[in-house]
Amino acid sequence: MRVEFVFRSHYQPDARSVSLVGDFNGWDVTATPMEPGLDGSWRITVDLPPGEHQYKFHVDGTWWNDPHDHKRVPNPWGSENSVVVVPGDT
C-alpha cells in the first residue's frame, strides 16, 4: 500500500536534508531521502506491505519521531520509534 510521510517545516524550518528511515529500508539514512514541497514540508510516498513498520525521520543528522504518529514503541537505544500500521487486504 502507498503511504505518504510528511515532516512539517515548522518543526525544523531551516532543514537542509530529511530522510525517512525505518525497518523497511534497513535503517539506512541515505536510502529514502524526502523532497521539500512548495509549503516547505518534506514529503515522500513509499510502498509498504501490510503490518506495523517502525520509522523515524533523520533531519540534518538528528533523529526525530513523527510528531503526528499514532503509536510509538521503545527501541534498544533508550528512545522510541514511531510506528505506522498498514492495513491488510480486506
Biopython code that builds the backbone (N, CA, C, O; Angstrom):
import numpy as np
from Bio.PDB.StructureBuilder import StructureBuilder

atoms = [
    (1, "MET", "N", (0.840, -1.165, 0.000)),
    (1, "MET", "CA", (0.000, 0.000, 0.000)),
    (1, "MET", "C", (0.894, 1.240, 0.000)),
    (1, "MET", "O", (1.938, 1.260, 0.651)),
    (2, "ARG", "N", (0.484, 2.256, -0.722)),
    (2, "ARG", "CA", (1.237, 3.512, -0.775)),
    (2, "ARG", "C", (0.924, 4.333, 0.470)),
    (2, "ARG", "O", (-0.238, 4.577, 0.795)),
    (3, "VAL", "N", (1.979, 4.753, 1.160)),
    (3, "VAL", "CA", (1.844, 5.506, 2.399)),
    (3, "VAL", "C", (2.651, 6.796, 2.261)),
    (3, "VAL", "O", (3.829, 6.766, 1.905)),
    (4, "GLU", "N", (2.007, 7.930, 2.548)),
    (4, "GLU", "CA", (2.711, 9.213, 2.498)),
    (4, "GLU", "C", (3.205, 9.589, 3.891)),
    (4, "GLU", "O", (2.471, 9.489, 4.874)),
    (5, "PHE", "N", (4.449, 10.019, 3.957)),
    (5, "PHE", "CA", (5.053, 10.517, 5.184)),
    (5, "PHE", "C", (5.355, 12.000, 4.982)),
    (5, "PHE", "O", (5.819, 12.413, 3.919)),
    (6, "VAL", "N", (5.085, 12.796, 6.020)),
    (6, "VAL", "CA", (5.282, 14.239, 5.934)),
    (6, "VAL", "C", (6.017, 14.711, 7.183)),
    (6, "VAL", "O", (5.625, 14.390, 8.304)),
    (7, "PHE", "N", (7.079, 15.469, 6.978)),
    (7, "PHE", "CA", (7.767, 16.156, 8.068)),
    (7, "PHE", "C", (7.509, 17.639, 7.871)),
    (7, "PHE", "O", (8.027, 18.246, 6.934)),
    (8, "ARG", "N", (6.714, 18.218, 8.747)),
    (8, "ARG", "CA", (6.281, 19.607, 8.603)),
    (8, "ARG", "C", (7.428, 20.584, 8.869)),
    (8, "ARG", "O", (8.220, 20.402, 9.793)),
    (9, "SER", "N", (7.493, 21.601, 8.055)),
    (9, "SER", "CA", (8.614, 22.536, 8.091)),
    (9, "SER", "C", (8.708, 23.320, 9.390)),
    (9, "SER", "O", (9.804, 23.741, 9.761)),
    (10, "HIS", "N", (7.606, 23.529, 10.092)),
    (10, "HIS", "CA", (7.687, 24.357, 11.304)),
    (10, "HIS", "C", (8.445, 23.655, 12.439)),
    (10, "HIS", "O", (8.819, 24.305, 13.415)),
    (11, "TYR", "N", (8.673, 22.358, 12.331)),
    (11, "TYR", "CA", (9.443, 21.661, 13.363)),
    (11, "TYR", "C", (10.941, 21.937, 13.218)),
    (11, "TYR", "O", (11.665, 21.958, 14.213)),
    (12, "GLN", "N", (11.395, 22.140, 12.024)),
    (12, "GLN", "CA", (12.806, 22.428, 11.743)),
    (12, "GLN", "C", (12.853, 23.282, 10.479)),
    (12, "GLN", "O", (13.174, 22.779, 9.402)),
    (13, "PRO", "N", (12.533, 24.577, 10.606)),
    (13, "PRO", "CA", (12.355, 25.422, 9.415)),
    (13, "PRO", "C", (13.589, 25.553, 8.526)),
    (13, "PRO", "O", (13.452, 25.813, 7.330)),
    (14, "ASP", "N", (14.775, 25.382, 9.073)),
    (14, "ASP", "CA", (15.990, 25.538, 8.277)),
    (14, "ASP", "C", (16.575, 24.203, 7.827)),
    (14, "ASP", "O", (17.745, 24.139, 7.449)),
    (15, "ALA", "N", (15.780, 23.143, 7.863)),
    (15, "ALA", "CA", (16.286, 21.814, 7.482)),
    (15, "ALA", "C", (16.822, 21.836, 6.053)),
    (15, "ALA", "O", (16.229, 22.427, 5.151)),
    (16, "ARG", "N", (17.956, 21.174, 5.882)),
    (16, "ARG", "CA", (18.545, 21.069, 4.543)),
    (16, "ARG", "C", (18.423, 19.664, 3.976)),
    (16, "ARG", "O", (18.504, 19.461, 2.764)),
    (17, "SER", "N", (18.224, 18.681, 4.878)),
    (17, "SER", "CA", (18.168, 17.289, 4.448)),
    (17, "SER", "C", (17.257, 16.507, 5.398)),
    (17, "SER", "O", (17.451, 16.523, 6.613)),
    (18, "VAL", "N", (16.266, 15.825, 4.830)),
    (18, "VAL", "CA", (15.357, 14.998, 5.624)),
    (18, "VAL", "C", (15.219, 13.651, 4.921)),
    (18, "VAL", "O", (14.993, 13.586, 3.712)),
    (19, "SER", "N", (15.359, 12.581, 5.695)),
    (19, "SER", "CA", (15.193, 11.227, 5.158)),
    (19, "SER", "C", (14.197, 10.464, 6.009)),
    (19, "SER", "O", (14.076, 10.698, 7.212)),
    (20, "LEU", "N", (13.490, 9.554, 5.372)),
    (20, "LEU", "CA", (12.622, 8.607, 6.068)),
    (20, "LEU", "C", (13.451, 7.354, 6.294)),
    (20, "LEU", "O", (14.002, 6.788, 5.350)),
    (21, "VAL", "N", (13.538, 6.924, 7.542)),
    (21, "VAL", "CA", (14.392, 5.796, 7.892)),
    (21, "VAL", "C", (13.576, 4.821, 8.731)),
    (21, "VAL", "O", (12.883, 5.232, 9.661)),
    (22, "GLY", "N", (13.652, 3.536, 8.409)),
    (22, "GLY", "CA", (12.869, 2.583, 9.177)),
    (22, "GLY", "C", (13.258, 1.150, 8.913)),
    (22, "GLY", "O", (14.218, 0.860, 8.200)),
    (23, "ASP", "N", (12.480, 0.256, 9.513)),
    (23, "ASP", "CA", (12.760, -1.175, 9.348)),
    (23, "ASP", "C", (12.565, -1.624, 7.908)),
    (23, "ASP", "O", (13.081, -2.669, 7.512)),
    (24, "PHE", "N", (11.833, -0.856, 7.127)),
    (24, "PHE", "CA", (11.547, -1.200, 5.729)),
    (24, "PHE", "C", (12.692, -0.830, 4.789)),
    (24, "PHE", "O", (12.680, -1.241, 3.629)),
    (25, "ASN", "N", (13.696, -0.054, 5.262)),
    (25, "ASN", "CA", (14.849, 0.262, 4.421)),
    (25, "ASN", "C", (16.173, 0.000, 5.150)),
    (25, "ASN", "O", (17.204, 0.586, 4.821)),
    (26, "GLY", "N", (16.122, -0.889, 6.145)),
    (26, "GLY", "CA", (17.318, -1.278, 6.866)),
    (26, "GLY", "C", (17.906, -0.169, 7.729)),
    (26, "GLY", "O", (19.093, -0.203, 8.055)),
    (27, "TRP", "N", (17.097, 0.803, 8.099)),
    (27, "TRP", "CA", (17.543, 1.947, 8.911)),
    (27, "TRP", "C", (18.702, 2.688, 8.244)),
    (27, "TRP", "O", (19.590, 3.212, 8.916)),
    (28, "ASP", "N", (18.676, 2.721, 6.928)),
    (28, "ASP", "CA", (19.714, 3.388, 6.135)),
    (28, "ASP", "C", (19.321, 4.852, 5.921)),
    (28, "ASP", "O", (18.333, 5.140, 5.245)),
    (29, "VAL", "N", (20.094, 5.769, 6.496)),
    (29, "VAL", "CA", (19.740, 7.193, 6.424)),
    (29, "VAL", "C", (19.855, 7.768, 5.019)),
    (29, "VAL", "O", (19.388, 8.880, 4.771)),
    (30, "THR", "N", (20.468, 7.034, 4.099)),
    (30, "THR", "CA", (20.599, 7.529, 2.724)),
    (30, "THR", "C", (19.608, 6.881, 1.761)),
    (30, "THR", "O", (19.515, 7.297, 0.605)),
    (31, "ALA", "N", (18.868, 5.874, 2.214)),
    (31, "ALA", "CA", (18.032, 5.079, 1.310)),
    (31, "ALA", "C", (16.773, 5.793, 0.820)),
    (31, "ALA", "O", (16.350, 5.581, -0.317)),
    (32, "THR", "N", (16.167, 6.637, 1.660)),
    (32, "THR", "CA", (14.868, 7.211, 1.307)),
    (32, "THR", "C", (14.844, 8.708, 1.609)),
    (32, "THR", "O", (14.185, 9.142, 2.553)),
    (33, "PRO", "N", (15.571, 9.506, 0.797)),
    (33, "PRO", "CA", (15.550, 10.952, 1.016)),
    (33, "PRO", "C", (14.177, 11.529, 0.676)),
    (33, "PRO", "O", (13.505, 11.076, -0.250)),
    (34, "MET", "N", (13.785, 12.526, 1.438)),
    (34, "MET", "CA", (12.495, 13.187, 1.222)),
    (34, "MET", "C", (12.723, 14.467, 0.430)),
    (34, "MET", "O", (13.825, 15.014, 0.410)),
    (35, "GLU", "N", (11.664, 14.933, -0.222)),
    (35, "GLU", "CA", (11.733, 16.141, -1.045)),
    (35, "GLU", "C", (10.937, 17.263, -0.397)),
    (35, "GLU", "O", (9.847, 17.026, 0.124)),
    (36, "PRO", "N", (11.473, 18.491, -0.421)),
    (36, "PRO", "CA", (10.700, 19.612, 0.112)),
    (36, "PRO", "C", (9.584, 20.002, -0.852)),
    (36, "PRO", "O", (9.775, 20.039, -2.068)),
    (37, "GLY", "N", (8.420, 20.292, -0.284)),
    (37, "GLY", "CA", (7.295, 20.734, -1.096)),
    (37, "GLY", "C", (7.222, 22.250, -1.149)),
    (37, "GLY", "O", (8.028, 22.941, -0.527)),
    (38, "LEU", "N", (6.267, 22.758, -1.885)),
    (38, "LEU", "CA", (6.104, 24.203, -2.017)),
    (38, "LEU", "C", (5.812, 24.881, -0.684)),
    (38, "LEU", "O", (6.147, 26.051, -0.497)),
    (39, "ASP", "N", (5.192, 24.156, 0.240)),
    (39, "ASP", "CA", (4.876, 24.725, 1.554)),
    (39, "ASP", "C", (6.037, 24.582, 2.532)),
    (39, "ASP", "O", (5.914, 24.988, 3.688)),
    (40, "GLY", "N", (7.170, 24.012, 2.094)),
    (40, "GLY", "CA", (8.326, 23.840, 2.950)),
    (40, "GLY", "C", (8.359, 22.520, 3.690)),
    (40, "GLY", "O", (9.397, 22.147, 4.236)),
    (41, "SER", "N", (7.236, 21.799, 3.722)),
    (41, "SER", "CA", (7.199, 20.484, 4.363)),
    (41, "SER", "C", (7.905, 19.473, 3.467)),
    (41, "SER", "O", (7.927, 19.608, 2.244)),
    (42, "TRP", "N", (8.473, 18.472, 4.097)),
    (42, "TRP", "CA", (9.185, 17.406, 3.385)),
    (42, "TRP", "C", (8.255, 16.211, 3.256)),
    (42, "TRP", "O", (7.600, 15.829, 4.225)),
    (43, "ARG", "N", (8.191, 15.615, 2.064)),
    (43, "ARG", "CA", (7.233, 14.536, 1.802)),
    (43, "ARG", "C", (7.877, 13.413, 0.997)),
    (43, "ARG", "O", (8.814, 13.610, 0.224)),
    (44, "ILE", "N", (7.323, 12.232, 1.221)),
    (44, "ILE", "CA", (7.661, 11.084, 0.374)),
    (44, "ILE", "C", (6.533, 10.067, 0.501)),
    (44, "ILE", "O", (5.917, 9.933, 1.558)),
    (45, "THR", "N", (6.277, 9.363, -0.577)),
    (45, "THR", "CA", (5.304, 8.269, -0.578)),
    (45, "THR", "C", (6.060, 6.988, -0.903)),
    (45, "THR", "O", (6.810, 6.921, -1.877)),
    (46, "VAL", "N", (5.849, 5.975, -0.068)),
    (46, "VAL", "CA", (6.534, 4.695, -0.251)),
    (46, "VAL", "C", (5.514, 3.562, -0.239)),
    (46, "VAL", "O", (4.439, 3.679, 0.348)),
    (47, "ASP", "N", (5.870, 2.474, -0.893)),
    (47, "ASP", "CA", (5.050, 1.266, -0.868)),
    (47, "ASP", "C", (5.473, 0.413, 0.311)),
    (47, "ASP", "O", (6.647, 0.066, 0.443)),
    (48, "LEU", "N", (4.515, 0.073, 1.174)),
    (48, "LEU", "CA", (4.799, -0.767, 2.336)),
    (48, "LEU", "C", (3.825, -1.939, 2.373)),
    (48, "LEU", "O", (2.647, -1.770, 2.057)),
    (49, "PRO", "N", (4.294, -3.119, 2.754)),
    (49, "PRO", "CA", (3.394, -4.260, 2.888)),
    (49, "PRO", "C", (2.540, -4.104, 4.146)),
    (49, "PRO", "O", (2.870, -3.306, 5.024)),
    (50, "PRO", "N", (1.457, -4.853, 4.236)),
    (50, "PRO", "CA", (0.627, -4.805, 5.447)),
    (50, "PRO", "C", (1.441, -5.146, 6.693)),
    (50, "PRO", "O", (2.368, -5.955, 6.651)),
    (51, "GLY", "N", (1.073, -4.514, 7.789)),
    (51, "GLY", "CA", (1.726, -4.775, 9.068)),
    (51, "GLY", "C", (2.160, -3.483, 9.737)),
    (51, "GLY", "O", (1.851, -2.386, 9.271)),
    (52, "GLU", "N", (2.885, -3.635, 10.841)),
    (52, "GLU", "CA", (3.409, -2.492, 11.575)),
    (52, "GLU", "C", (4.852, -2.249, 11.151)),
    (52, "GLU", "O", (5.645, -3.185, 11.042)),
    (53, "HIS", "N", (5.180, -0.996, 10.916)),
    (53, "HIS", "CA", (6.517, -0.623, 10.483)),
    (53, "HIS", "C", (7.036, 0.489, 11.381)),
    (53, "HIS", "O", (6.377, 1.512, 11.564)),
    (54, "GLN", "N", (8.235, 0.278, 11.946)),
    (54, "GLN", "CA", (8.861, 1.295, 12.778)),
    (54, "GLN", "C", (9.673, 2.236, 11.893)),
    (54, "GLN", "O", (10.265, 1.821, 10.896)),
    (55, "TYR", "N", (9.688, 3.512, 12.279)),
    (55, "TYR", "CA", (10.403, 4.504, 11.477)),
    (55, "TYR", "C", (10.733, 5.739, 12.303)),
    (55, "TYR", "O", (10.216, 5.935, 13.403)),
    (56, "LYS", "N", (11.603, 6.560, 11.744)),
    (56, "LYS", "CA", (11.934, 7.888, 12.258)),
    (56, "LYS", "C", (12.291, 8.767, 11.069)),
    (56, "LYS", "O", (12.501, 8.284, 9.956)),
    (57, "PHE", "N", (12.356, 10.065, 11.328)),
    (57, "PHE", "CA", (12.908, 10.993, 10.352)),
    (57, "PHE", "C", (14.349, 11.291, 10.760)),
    (57, "PHE", "O", (14.657, 11.382, 11.949)),
    (58, "HIS", "N", (15.221, 11.441, 9.780)),
    (58, "HIS", "CA", (16.610, 11.834, 10.019)),
    (58, "HIS", "C", (16.764, 13.227, 9.403)),
    (58, "HIS", "O", (16.793, 13.381, 8.182)),
    (59, "VAL", "N", (16.862, 14.237, 10.273)),
    (59, "VAL", "CA", (16.833, 15.634, 9.846)),
    (59, "VAL", "C", (18.187, 16.268, 10.155)),
    (59, "VAL", "O", (18.536, 16.477, 11.316)),
    (60, "ASP", "N", (18.940, 16.570, 9.106)),
    (60, "ASP", "CA", (20.259, 17.188, 9.269)),
    (60, "ASP", "C", (21.098, 16.474, 10.329)),
    (60, "ASP", "O", (21.758, 17.120, 11.142)),
    (61, "GLY", "N", (21.068, 15.146, 10.315)),
    (61, "GLY", "CA", (21.883, 14.357, 11.222)),
    (61, "GLY", "C", (21.266, 14.067, 12.580)),
    (61, "GLY", "O", (21.897, 13.421, 13.416)),
    (62, "THR", "N", (20.050, 14.530, 12.815)),
    (62, "THR", "CA", (19.368, 14.321, 14.096)),
    (62, "THR", "C", (18.131, 13.453, 13.886)),
    (62, "THR", "O", (17.383, 13.639, 12.926)),
    (63, "TRP", "N", (17.925, 12.498, 14.803)),
    (63, "TRP", "CA", (16.761, 11.608, 14.728)),
    (63, "TRP", "C", (15.528, 12.315, 15.294)),
    (63, "TRP", "O", (15.596, 12.946, 16.348)),
    (64, "TRP", "N", (14.408, 12.205, 14.590)),
    (64, "TRP", "CA", (13.131, 12.776, 15.015)),
    (64, "TRP", "C", (12.038, 11.716, 14.942)),
    (64, "TRP", "O", (11.938, 10.985, 13.956)),
    (65, "ASN", "N", (11.225, 11.636, 15.982)),
    (65, "ASN", "CA", (9.982, 10.877, 15.864)),
    (65, "ASN", "C", (8.999, 11.706, 15.063)),
    (65, "ASN", "O", (9.113, 12.930, 14.998)),
    (66, "ASP", "N", (8.053, 11.049, 14.466)),
    (66, "ASP", "CA", (6.990, 11.734, 13.739)),
    (66, "ASP", "C", (6.060, 12.387, 14.761)),
    (66, "ASP", "O", (5.404, 11.673, 15.519)),
    (67, "PRO", "N", (5.979, 13.718, 14.807)),
    (67, "PRO", "CA", (5.093, 14.381, 15.770)),
    (67, "PRO", "C", (3.614, 14.026, 15.575)),
    (67, "PRO", "O", (2.793, 14.264, 16.460)),
    (68, "HIS", "N", (3.281, 13.457, 14.412)),
    (68, "HIS", "CA", (1.886, 13.121, 14.117)),
    (68, "HIS", "C", (1.633, 11.613, 14.086)),
    (68, "HIS", "O", (0.610, 11.164, 13.570)),
    (69, "ASP", "N", (2.570, 10.830, 14.641)),
    (69, "ASP", "CA", (2.358, 9.385, 14.653)),
    (69, "ASP", "C", (1.215, 9.025, 15.601)),
    (69, "ASP", "O", (0.810, 9.830, 16.440)),
    (70, "HIS", "N", (0.713, 7.820, 15.456)),
    (70, "HIS", "CA", (-0.380, 7.345, 16.305)),
    (70, "HIS", "C", (0.077, 6.281, 17.293)),
    (70, "HIS", "O", (-0.685, 5.835, 18.151)),
    (71, "LYS", "N", (1.344, 5.881, 17.151)),
    (71, "LYS", "CA", (1.850, 4.831, 18.020)),
    (71, "LYS", "C", (3.364, 4.938, 18.076)),
    (71, "LYS", "O", (4.009, 5.297, 17.091)),
    (72, "ARG", "N", (3.927, 4.622, 19.246)),
    (72, "ARG", "CA", (5.383, 4.565, 19.417)),
    (72, "ARG", "C", (5.742, 3.320, 20.210)),
    (72, "ARG", "O", (4.967, 2.835, 21.035)),
    (73, "VAL", "N", (6.937, 2.819, 19.937)),
    (73, "VAL", "CA", (7.439, 1.655, 20.677)),
    (73, "VAL", "C", (8.871, 1.949, 21.120)),
    (73, "VAL", "O", (9.596, 2.677, 20.441)),
    (74, "PRO", "N", (9.284, 1.377, 22.272)),
    (74, "PRO", "CA", (10.662, 1.565, 22.726)),
    (74, "PRO", "C", (11.643, 0.907, 21.757)),
    (74, "PRO", "O", (11.334, -0.109, 21.134)),
    (75, "ASN", "N", (12.835, 1.507, 21.642)),
    (75, "ASN", "CA", (13.883, 0.887, 20.839)),
    (75, "ASN", "C", (15.082, 0.560, 21.738)),
    (75, "ASN", "O", (15.115, 0.997, 22.888)),
    (76, "PRO", "N", (16.054, -0.190, 21.245)),
    (76, "PRO", "CA", (17.182, -0.621, 22.079)),
    (76, "PRO", "C", (18.099, 0.505, 22.553)),
    (76, "PRO", "O", (18.956, 0.270, 23.404)),
    (77, "TRP", "N", (17.944, 1.723, 22.026)),
    (77, "TRP", "CA", (18.826, 2.828, 22.367)),
    (77, "TRP", "C", (18.226, 3.757, 23.418)),
    (77, "TRP", "O", (18.746, 4.849, 23.648)),
    (78, "GLY", "N", (17.146, 3.336, 24.050)),
    (78, "GLY", "CA", (16.557, 4.105, 25.129)),
    (78, "GLY", "C", (15.613, 5.201, 24.707)),
    (78, "GLY", "O", (15.199, 6.014, 25.534)),
    (79, "SER", "N", (15.269, 5.240, 23.450)),
    (79, "SER", "CA", (14.268, 6.205, 22.981)),
    (79, "SER", "C", (13.104, 5.426, 22.368)),
    (79, "SER", "O", (12.909, 4.251, 22.682)),
    (80, "GLU", "N", (12.357, 6.054, 21.527)),
    (80, "GLU", "CA", (11.206, 5.401, 20.893)),
    (80, "GLU", "C", (11.273, 5.551, 19.390)),
    (80, "GLU", "O", (11.901, 6.472, 18.867)),
    (81, "ASN", "N", (10.615, 4.628, 18.701)),
    (81, "ASN", "CA", (10.408, 4.716, 17.261)),
    (81, "ASN", "C", (8.937, 4.967, 17.004)),
    (81, "ASN", "O", (8.075, 4.462, 17.723)),
    (82, "SER", "N", (8.657, 5.749, 15.975)),
    (82, "SER", "CA", (7.279, 5.913, 15.511)),
    (82, "SER", "C", (6.849, 4.632, 14.815)),
    (82, "SER", "O", (7.685, 3.871, 14.328)),
    (83, "VAL", "N", (5.556, 4.397, 14.769)),
    (83, "VAL", "CA", (5.010, 3.199, 14.120)),
    (83, "VAL", "C", (3.889, 3.610, 13.185)),
    (83, "VAL", "O", (3.014, 4.396, 13.550)),
    (84, "VAL", "N", (3.925, 3.069, 11.975)),
    (84, "VAL", "CA", (2.811, 3.207, 11.047)),
    (84, "VAL", "C", (2.214, 1.818, 10.863)),
    (84, "VAL", "O", (2.943, 0.839, 10.703)),
    (85, "VAL", "N", (0.898, 1.737, 10.887)),
    (85, "VAL", "CA", (0.201, 0.468, 10.688)),
    (85, "VAL", "C", (-0.445, 0.487, 9.308)),
    (85, "VAL", "O", (-1.290, 1.331, 9.009)),
    (86, "VAL", "N", (-0.029, -0.459, 8.477)),
    (86, "VAL", "CA", (-0.572, -0.581, 7.131)),
    (86, "VAL", "C", (-1.586, -1.716, 7.148)),
    (86, "VAL", "O", (-1.235, -2.864, 7.417)),
    (87, "PRO", "N", (-2.857, -1.389, 6.858)),
    (87, "PRO", "CA", (-3.875, -2.447, 6.901)),
    (87, "PRO", "C", (-3.653, -3.487, 5.805)),
    (87, "PRO", "O", (-3.088, -3.195, 4.751)),
    (88, "GLY", "N", (-4.113, -4.702, 6.082)),
    (88, "GLY", "CA", (-4.051, -5.775, 5.104)),
    (88, "GLY", "C", (-5.205, -5.686, 4.135)),
    (88, "GLY", "O", (-6.126, -4.894, 4.333)),
    (89, "ASP", "N", (-5.165, -6.485, 3.095)),
    (89, "ASP", "CA", (-6.263, -6.537, 2.131)),
    (89, "ASP", "C", (-7.506, -7.093, 2.795)),
    (89, "ASP", "O", (-7.444, -8.045, 3.573)),
    (90, "THR", "N", (-8.633, -6.485, 2.474)),
    (90, "THR", "CA", (-9.898, -6.961, 3.032)),
    (90, "THR", "C", (-10.820, -7.442, 1.959)),
    (90, "THR", "O", (-11.933, -7.879, 2.251)),
]
sb = StructureBuilder()
sb.init_structure("model")
sb.init_model(0)
sb.init_chain("A")
sb.init_seg("    ")
for serial, (resi, resn, name, xyz) in enumerate(atoms, 1):
    if name == "N":
        sb.init_residue(resn, " ", resi, " ")
    sb.init_atom(name, np.array(xyz, "f"), 0.0, 1.0, " ", f" {name:<3s}", serial, name[0])
structure = sb.get_structure()
